[in-house]
Amino acid sequence: MKETLGREAYLERLLAAPHPGTEKVLAFYDHRVGAVCTDASLMLLPLDDHLVHRGDGVFETLKYIDGKLYQLEPHISRMQRSCKAIYLEPPCSWDEVGEIVKDVCRAGEVREGNVRILVGRGPGGFGIAPYECPVPSLYVVAYKISPKPEAIYEKGATAFRASVPAKQSYMARIKSTDYLPNMLIAREAHEKGMDFGFCFDDHGFLAEGSTENVCLVDAKGRLVIPEFTNALAGTTLLRAVELLGDEVTVMRRNVRESELYEAKEVMVVGTTLDVLPIVRYNDKPIHDVRPGPVGRRMRELLKQDLQENGIPLFG
């Protein structure tokens, strides 16, 4: 029979319990406490927060490089849309959320990292009704960034068709904390020894990767972006297209799997990795099996944009 502990004894054992991953945490914020903390052993979620046991919440992930926070406004705007879609608001103003993000990044006292924002339904019970939860939750965590090695940008990565289908249109466009399908795609990639898995919708159209957008350059040199019908509209991809301007013709349309084999370039695009070339798909070569100029240019523009327009965190 398991022992029953009082408050002090339980807290002592809880703080001593294994907590893998805390070595990567730089600082965090829990709105219930209203302060930033740098002791990752105290980073705990209440079990009855519907964010935990129902996946009833949304999130965003940003990065900061060289002390500059990138794309805060687009991420906050997308989070607002996700919250609106599930009838959720943070427990403070959106302007304050943005300030908290910057405070947490600064508290970590390093110049490079990722920062995760989570807005949940809040604690209040183990049912499914949102009305159990009187106050929404807000958690912000800054943690060490894990960039891809530069060698993979020079060599290129591999991808395959995942067995997991794309999310339904309604859910795909909400960045909710329910990432079970995404996890299954990432797991399948690991099991197959591939870098990325691509999912497709019920009509056979390309959707996205586990956490990345996918795009390609066709035989005419046009950048083709799959419709966001069954995929999340990526802030990084949209910004890259904006930065390209008139340098490349851009098309938004449905993409069949066969077009990946015929493409001059295939790329995955995301917050942490920027733009990463795919040179083999389903073990077949993409064009000349080398990273192409459009993908390189997109990454170059994004890195330049961060330096020029990122929000300085440290004065």
C-alpha positions as CSV (number, residue, x, y, z in Angstrom):
1,M,0.0,0.0,0.0
2,K,1.4,3.4,-1.0
3,E,2.1,5.8,1.8
4,T,0.2,9.0,2.3
5,L,2.3,12.2,2.8
6,G,1.5,15.6,4.2
7,R,2.3,18.9,2.5
8,E,5.9,19.3,3.5
9,A,7.0,15.7,3.0
10,Y,5.2,15.5,-0.3
11,L,6.8,18.8,-1.6
12,E,10.3,17.6,-0.5
13,R,9.9,14.3,-2.4
14,L,8.3,16.1,-5.4
15,L,11.2,18.4,-5.8
16,A,13.7,15.5,-5.5
17,A,11.8,13.4,-8.1
18,P,13.4,12.9,-11.6
19,H,12.5,15.5,-14.1
20,P,14.2,14.8,-17.4
21,G,14.7,17.9,-19.6
22,T,15.0,20.5,-16.9
23,E,18.7,21.0,-17.8
24,K,17.4,22.7,-21.0
25,V,15.0,25.1,-19.2
26,L,16.3,28.6,-18.8
27,A,13.4,30.4,-17.1
28,F,9.6,30.1,-17.0
29,Y,6.4,31.9,-16.0
30,D,3.2,30.6,-14.5
31,H,0.4,33.1,-14.3
32,R,-1.0,31.7,-11.1
33,V,2.2,32.8,-9.4
34,G,2.7,35.9,-11.5
35,A,6.4,35.8,-11.5
36,V,9.3,34.5,-13.5
37,C,11.4,31.6,-12.0
38,T,14.8,30.1,-13.1
39,D,14.6,26.9,-11.0
40,A,13.3,24.3,-13.4
41,S,12.4,21.9,-10.7
42,L,9.5,24.1,-9.8
43,M,8.1,24.1,-13.4
44,L,4.9,22.1,-12.7
45,L,1.4,22.0,-14.2
46,P,-1.7,21.2,-12.2
47,L,-3.1,17.9,-13.2
48,D,-6.6,19.3,-13.5
49,D,-5.7,22.0,-16.0
50,H,-7.7,21.0,-19.0
51,L,-4.6,21.9,-21.0
52,V,-3.1,18.7,-19.5
53,H,-5.9,16.1,-19.5
54,R,-8.0,17.4,-22.4
55,G,-5.5,19.1,-24.7
56,D,-7.7,22.1,-24.3
57,G,-5.3,24.9,-25.1
58,V,-3.0,26.4,-27.8
59,F,0.6,27.2,-28.0
60,E,3.3,29.0,-30.0
61,T,7.1,28.6,-30.2
62,L,9.4,31.5,-31.0
63,K,13.2,31.8,-31.2
64,Y,15.7,34.4,-30.2
65,I,19.2,34.5,-31.7
66,D,22.0,36.9,-30.9
67,G,19.8,38.4,-28.2
68,K,17.0,39.2,-30.7
69,L,13.5,37.8,-30.5
70,Y,12.1,36.9,-33.9
71,Q,8.5,37.3,-35.2
72,L,6.8,38.0,-31.9
73,E,3.8,39.9,-33.5
74,P,3.0,37.2,-36.1
75,H,3.2,34.4,-33.5
76,I,0.9,36.4,-31.1
77,S,-1.5,37.1,-33.9
78,R,-1.7,33.5,-34.9
79,M,-2.2,32.5,-31.2
80,Q,-5.1,35.0,-31.0
81,R,-6.7,33.3,-34.0
82,S,-6.2,29.9,-32.4
83,C,-7.7,31.1,-29.2
84,K,-10.7,32.6,-30.9
85,A,-11.4,29.3,-32.7
86,I,-11.7,27.5,-29.4
87,Y,-13.4,30.3,-27.4
88,L,-10.4,31.0,-25.2
89,E,-8.7,34.1,-23.9
90,P,-5.5,34.4,-21.9
91,P,-5.8,35.6,-18.3
92,C,-4.2,39.0,-19.2
93,S,-4.0,41.2,-22.2
94,W,-2.2,40.1,-25.4
95,D,0.2,43.1,-24.9
96,E,1.1,41.7,-21.5
97,V,1.6,38.3,-22.9
98,G,4.2,39.8,-25.3
99,E,6.0,41.6,-22.4
100,I,6.0,38.4,-20.4
101,V,7.6,36.5,-23.2
102,K,10.5,39.1,-23.4
103,D,10.8,39.0,-19.6
104,V,11.2,35.2,-19.5
105,C,13.8,35.3,-22.3
106,R,15.8,37.9,-20.4
107,A,15.6,36.0,-17.2
108,G,17.4,33.0,-18.8
109,E,20.4,35.2,-19.3
110,V,21.5,33.7,-22.6
111,R,21.3,35.2,-26.0
112,E,20.0,32.2,-27.9
113,G,17.0,30.0,-27.2
114,N,13.4,29.0,-27.9
115,V,10.4,30.3,-26.0
116,R,7.1,28.5,-25.7
117,I,3.8,30.2,-24.9
118,L,0.9,28.1,-23.7
119,V,-2.6,29.3,-23.1
120,G,-4.9,26.7,-21.5
121,R,-8.5,26.4,-20.3
122,G,-7.1,26.4,-16.7
123,P,-7.4,24.2,-13.7
124,G,-10.8,23.4,-12.3
125,G,-11.8,19.7,-12.7
126,F,-11.6,16.5,-14.7
127,G,-14.7,16.9,-16.9
128,I,-14.7,18.1,-20.4
129,A,-16.9,21.2,-20.1
130,P,-14.8,24.4,-20.2
131,Y,-17.1,26.0,-17.6
132,E,-15.3,24.0,-14.9
133,C,-12.3,26.3,-15.2
134,P,-12.8,29.8,-13.8
135,V,-9.5,31.3,-14.9
136,P,-7.5,30.4,-18.0
137,S,-3.9,29.4,-17.6
138,L,-0.8,31.0,-19.2
139,Y,2.7,29.4,-19.1
140,V,5.8,30.8,-20.8
141,V,9.0,28.8,-20.9
142,A,12.4,29.7,-22.4
143,Y,14.7,26.8,-23.1
144,K,17.9,26.0,-24.9
145,I,17.7,25.9,-28.7
146,S,18.7,22.8,-30.6
147,P,19.6,23.9,-34.1
148,K,20.3,21.5,-36.9
149,P,24.0,21.2,-37.7
150,E,25.2,23.3,-40.6
151,A,26.3,20.2,-42.4
152,I,22.7,19.1,-43.1
153,Y,22.0,22.4,-44.8
154,E,24.9,21.8,-47.1
155,K,24.1,18.1,-47.7
156,G,20.3,18.1,-47.5
157,A,17.8,16.0,-45.6
158,T,15.5,13.0,-46.4
159,A,11.7,12.7,-46.2
160,F,9.0,10.1,-46.8
161,R,5.3,9.8,-47.0
162,A,4.0,9.2,-43.5
163,S,1.3,6.7,-42.8
164,V,-0.4,9.2,-40.6
165,P,-3.0,11.3,-42.5
166,A,-3.2,15.1,-42.3
167,K,-5.4,16.5,-39.7
168,Q,-9.0,17.6,-40.4
169,S,-9.1,21.0,-41.9
170,Y,-10.7,22.6,-38.8
171,M,-8.1,21.2,-36.4
172,A,-5.1,21.7,-38.7
173,R,-5.5,25.5,-38.7
174,I,-5.5,25.7,-34.9
175,K,-2.2,25.4,-33.2
176,S,-3.6,23.4,-30.4
177,T,-1.7,21.4,-27.8
178,D,-3.2,18.2,-29.3
179,Y,-0.1,17.1,-31.2
180,L,-0.6,13.4,-31.1
181,P,-0.7,13.0,-34.9
182,N,2.5,15.1,-35.2
183,M,4.2,13.0,-32.6
184,L,3.3,9.8,-34.6
185,I,4.8,11.3,-37.8
186,A,8.0,12.2,-36.0
187,R,8.2,8.8,-34.4
188,E,7.7,7.1,-37.8
189,A,10.5,9.2,-39.3
190,H,12.8,8.1,-36.5
191,E,11.9,4.4,-36.9
192,K,12.6,4.6,-40.7
193,G,15.9,6.4,-40.2
194,M,14.5,9.5,-42.1
195,D,14.6,13.1,-41.2
196,F,11.1,14.2,-41.9
197,G,7.7,12.7,-42.6
198,F,5.1,14.4,-44.9
199,C,1.4,13.9,-44.4
200,F,-1.3,14.0,-47.1
201,D,-5.1,14.8,-46.9
202,D,-7.9,12.5,-48.0
203,H,-7.7,13.7,-51.6
204,G,-4.0,12.9,-51.8
205,F,-2.8,16.5,-51.5
206,L,0.4,17.4,-49.6
207,A,-0.3,19.0,-46.2
208,E,2.7,19.4,-44.0
209,G,5.5,17.8,-41.9
210,S,5.3,16.9,-38.2
211,T,6.1,20.5,-37.2
212,E,7.1,22.1,-40.5
213,N,5.6,23.5,-43.7
214,V,6.6,22.0,-47.0
215,C,7.2,23.8,-50.3
216,L,8.8,23.1,-53.6
217,V,10.3,24.7,-56.7
218,D,8.8,23.4,-59.9
219,A,10.4,22.8,-63.3
220,K,9.8,26.4,-64.3
221,G,11.5,27.8,-61.2
222,R,8.3,28.8,-59.4
223,L,8.0,28.5,-55.6
224,V,4.9,26.4,-55.0
225,I,3.3,26.4,-51.6
226,P,0.6,23.9,-50.8
227,E,-2.8,25.3,-49.8
228,F,-3.1,25.6,-46.0
229,T,-6.4,23.7,-46.1
230,N,-5.1,20.8,-44.0
231,A,-2.0,22.5,-42.6
232,L,-1.0,25.3,-40.3
233,A,-0.1,28.5,-42.0
234,G,3.6,28.9,-40.9
235,T,4.8,32.2,-39.8
236,T,8.3,31.5,-41.1
237,L,7.1,30.4,-44.5
238,L,4.9,33.4,-44.9
239,R,7.7,35.8,-43.8
240,A,10.1,34.1,-46.3
241,V,7.7,34.6,-49.1
242,E,7.2,38.3,-48.1
243,L,11.0,38.8,-48.0
244,L,11.5,37.2,-51.5
245,G,9.3,39.9,-53.0
246,D,9.6,39.7,-56.8
247,E,12.8,37.6,-56.8
248,V,10.7,34.4,-57.4
249,T,7.3,33.7,-58.7
250,V,5.1,32.3,-55.9
251,M,2.1,30.0,-56.4
252,R,-0.4,28.8,-53.8
253,R,-2.2,25.6,-54.9
254,N,-2.8,21.9,-54.1
255,V,0.2,19.7,-54.6
256,R,0.2,16.0,-55.6
257,E,2.9,13.7,-54.3
258,S,4.1,13.1,-57.9
259,E,5.2,16.7,-58.0
260,L,7.8,16.1,-55.3
261,Y,9.7,13.7,-57.6
262,E,9.6,16.2,-60.5
263,A,10.6,19.3,-58.4
264,K,13.9,21.2,-58.7
265,E,13.8,21.8,-55.0
266,V,11.8,20.6,-52.0
267,M,12.2,22.4,-48.6
268,V,10.8,22.2,-45.1
269,V,10.3,25.5,-43.3
270,G,9.9,26.2,-39.6
271,T,10.7,28.4,-36.7
272,T,13.9,26.7,-35.4
273,L,15.3,25.3,-38.7
274,D,14.4,28.2,-41.1
275,V,14.6,26.6,-44.5
276,L,16.1,23.1,-44.8
277,P,16.4,21.4,-48.2
278,I,15.1,17.9,-48.9
279,V,17.2,16.0,-51.4
280,R,15.7,12.5,-51.2
281,Y,12.0,11.6,-50.9
282,N,10.9,8.0,-50.4
283,D,14.5,7.0,-51.1
284,K,14.3,8.6,-54.5
285,P,16.5,11.6,-55.5
286,I,15.1,15.1,-55.8
287,H,16.5,16.8,-59.0
288,D,20.3,16.6,-58.7
289,V,20.3,15.6,-55.0
290,R,21.7,18.9,-53.9
291,P,20.3,21.9,-52.0
292,G,19.0,24.5,-54.5
293,P,19.3,28.3,-54.8
294,V,15.8,29.3,-53.8
295,G,16.0,27.5,-50.5
296,R,19.4,29.0,-49.8
297,R,18.1,32.5,-50.6
298,M,15.0,32.0,-48.4
299,R,17.2,31.0,-45.5
300,E,19.6,33.9,-46.1
301,L,16.8,36.4,-46.1
302,L,15.3,35.0,-42.9
303,K,18.6,35.2,-41.1
304,Q,19.1,38.8,-42.3
305,D,15.6,39.7,-41.3
306,L,16.2,38.5,-37.8
307,Q,19.3,40.6,-37.4
308,E,17.6,43.7,-38.8
309,N,14.1,43.4,-37.4
310,G,14.3,41.1,-34.3
311,I,13.4,42.6,-31.0
312,P,16.5,43.4,-28.9
313,L,16.2,41.7,-25.5
314,F,19.2,43.0,-23.7
315,G,19.4,46.7,-24.4
